[in-house]
Amino acid sequence: MKGKLPKKIIGYVLFGAAVFVVILYLRFPGDAVRQYLVDRFSATYPDLELYIGKTGPAFPPGLKLVDVVITPREQGGMGIKAEVLKIRPAWLGFLRGQTSVLFHADLYGGEISGKASFQQAAARRGSYSLHCQADGIQLERWGDLKTEIQRAITGRLKAVLVYTGDAGGLASGDGNIELTILNGTYPLRESIFGFDKLDFSRVEVQMALKAGVLKINRLRLNGQKVQCTLKGDVYLAPQDLKQSRLNITCGLELPGLGGKRINLGITGTLGNPTVAFL
């Protein structure tokens, strides 16, 4: 009899847990949770707007958000939309004095996953750190990117991002990013040597952000008709990224010119760049 008691207790516990999960799924307060998330987001990041189509529980224990859209409140900025976003707590983060969450999003034909940590003492100021990986993102499906850079860039994006910032905006944080874009096209604003676009098989980029300056440490573009290397600085404008100032050097190698290298300087702004021979 004694040997059967623990099994009964375990059975009761498992049954109770199953009932709790069923009740949670059937009576999940989706509207209340959605409104709470929107209100907290707006209070922390007043320059951004969050829209959530639907909320529900996820397994492992967490939240599933459907049709998630983040956009600037002022017209003209770049937004992002995820078809599905799943969030769950990272319990070890609480032991280090952090509110940490793990996330996974399906968007633009690919996915992004990672971890976001918020310092509890600084939560009201919106201080956070972010480590995420992206894979399979189809750039041509990101409509706001096309609008922001005023070019219909295509290709599949893979990236790793490490970033620390606050509610002051992208330019106020520090971070590093490595990305690869495969099999795409970058339209040029002006024709160069008969090219009005750069078709590439692979682009590799290494960048660092510090004190409002995005430093391009390395950019390498490989294509059948052109090879391109680029490095320099982008001085980010906090209110409008298109007004960010450029100080970049670019080297082009064209097989049609016998492998001759052409050096260019790119200045002006992100929204209106100027290209000159060096």
N, C-alpha and C positions, 0 to 999 in steps of 0.2 A: 504493500500500500504506500509505504514511504517513497518507494522508487517511482510511483506514478504521479506524485504530487508536483514535482518540478515540471513534468511534461504538461500537466493541466495548466499550471501557471503560465508557462510559455505560450500555450495555446490561447489562453485568455488575452494575454498581452498582444499577440499577433492579430487576434480577432478584433480587439479594440482599436489597434492601429489601422487595420483595414477599414473599419467602420468610419474612423476619423477621416481617412483619406477620401472615402466615397462622399461623406458629408461635405468636406471641403470643396470637392469638385462640383457637387450639385448646388451648393449654396455659397459659392465664392462671391464675395462682394466686389465684382469687377468694376462697377461704376465708381464706387467709393475709392478703390485703390487707384484707378486711373486719374481721378480728380486730385487725389493726394499727390501723386507723382508729378502731375502738371503744375500744381501750386508750388511744390518745393523746388522744382526746376526753375520756375519763373522767378522765385524769390532769390535763388542763388545766382542765376545767370539772367539778369533783367534784359540784356540785349538780344537774347535768343528766345525762340518760341518752340514749345514741344507739343506735338499732336500725337495721340495714341488712339488707334481705331478700336482696339479691343484688348482686354487683359484677362488672364486666367492663370491657374496654377500650373507648374511644370514639375517634371521629375528628372533628376533628383530635385528635392524641395527647392522651389524658387518661383519666379514669375515668368510667364510667357506673354510678350507684348506683340500685337499684330498691327501692321501698317504704322510704323513709327517714323515720324518726320521731324527733323530739327532744322529750323530756318532762322535767319536773322530777322528781327522785328522791322528793321529798316529795309526798304526795297533796294535790291541790287547786290545783296550778298549771296554767298554760296551755301546751299543747304544740302542735306543728305537724307535719304529715305531707306529704311530697312523693311523688307517684307515681314520678317519675323525676328524678334530679339528675345533671347532667353537670358535671365539674370538669376544668379544664386549667390548666397553669402560665401565668402572665403573665411572660414572660422578662425584660422590661424592668424589672420590679420588683426583680429580683436585683441589677441594676446600681446600685440606690439603697439597697442594704442591707436589702431587704425580701423576705420570702417572700410572694409574691402569687399568687392564683389567680382565674381567671374562672369563673363558674358560671351555670348556667341550670337552673331547676326548673319542672316541670309540677305544679301543685297546685290543688285546689279549682276546677277548671274554667278556670283562668287560668295565668299564668306569672310567674316572678320571675327576673331576670337582673342580673348586676352583677359587682363585684370586691371581694374581701376581701384585705387586706394585713396581715401579721403582722411586727412588728419582730423581726429575728433575735436581737438582743441581749436582747429582753424576752420571747421566745417562751415561756419557762417560766412567766412570770407571766400569759400569756394576753392580752397587749396586742394590740389589733387595730383596724383601721379598716375601714369598710364603706360601699360606695356601691352602691345597687341601685334598680331600678325594678320595679314590679309593675303588671300589667295584666290585667283580666278576672277577677279573683278573685271568686268567688261566695260572699259572706259566710255565706249560709245553709248552705253545705256545710262550714264550719269549726266542727265540733262543740265543740272546746275553747274557742273564743271565746264561744259561747253559754253554756257552763258558767261561764266566768270572769266575764262581765258579767251573768249571770243574765237574759238577754234574747235573744229569737230575732230578732236584727237581720238584715235582708236587703238585697240590693243588690249592684252590681258595683263593685269597688274598683280604683282606679288610683292609684299612689303613687310618690313619689320619696323615698328615705331616704339621709341622709348621717350616719354615726355613728362615734364613736371611743370605745372602752371597753376593759374588761379583764375578767378572771374574777371581779371583784367583783360583777358583776350589772348589770342594765339601768340602775338608778338611779345607778350610779357613773360613767357615761359622759356625753359631750356629743354633741349632734346636732341635726339639723333634719329636719323631715318636712313634705311637702306631699301632700295626698291629696284625691281626688275620689271620691264614691260616687254612683252613678246608680240611679234608679228602685228605691227600697227603702222599708223600713218600720223604725221604731224604736219598740218597745213602751215605754210609760211604766209606772213602778212604781205611780203613783197617777193617777187621772183628773184632768185639768185642763180646765176649761170644756167638759166633755163629751167630751174626747178621751182615749182610752186608748192611743193610738198616734199617731206622727207619720209620715204618708205623705209622701214627698218625691220630687221628680224629680231633684234635684241637691243634694249637700252638698259644700262646699269648705272645707278646713281647712289652716291654717298653724300649726305648732307648733315650739317649740324646747326642748331638754332641756339643763339645765346644773345641776351641783351638786345633783342629786337633785330638781330642780323642773322639771316639765313645764309650760311656759308656753304657753297657747293664745292666740296673737296674733290669730287670726281664725277664726271658724267661721260659715258662712252656710248656712242650710238653706232651700231653696225648695220649696214644695209648693202644691198647688191650694187647700188649706184653711188653710194657715198659712205664715208667714214667720218665721224665727228667726235671731237673731244671738247669738253667745256669745263670751265671752273671760274669761280668768282663769288661775289657777294650780292645779296638782295636785301636792301634796307627796308624792312617791312613797315608799311603804313598802317597804324592800328585801326583806323576808321574805315579805310577802303583799300583792299589789297591791290587793286588795279593801279593805285598811286605809288606803290612801292618802287623805290629807285634801284636801278641796275648798274652794276659795275662788273662786267663779265667779259672774259676772253674766250674765243672759240677758234678751233682749228679744224679745217675741212680738208679731206683728201678725196679727190675725184679720179676714179680710174680713167675717165676719158681725157684727163690732162696728164697722163703718164705718171700718176701717183704724186703729182706736185701738191705741196701743202699750202693752203691759203689761210692766213690768220685774220680774224675779224674781232672788232670790239663792239660790245653791245651795251649801250647806255640808255638813258631815258627812263621810262617807267614800264612796269609790267603791262599796263594797258596800252602803252604807246611807245614801244621800244625803237631805238635808233641803231642801225648797223653801219659800221664804217670799216674800211680796210686798215690794217695795221702795217 
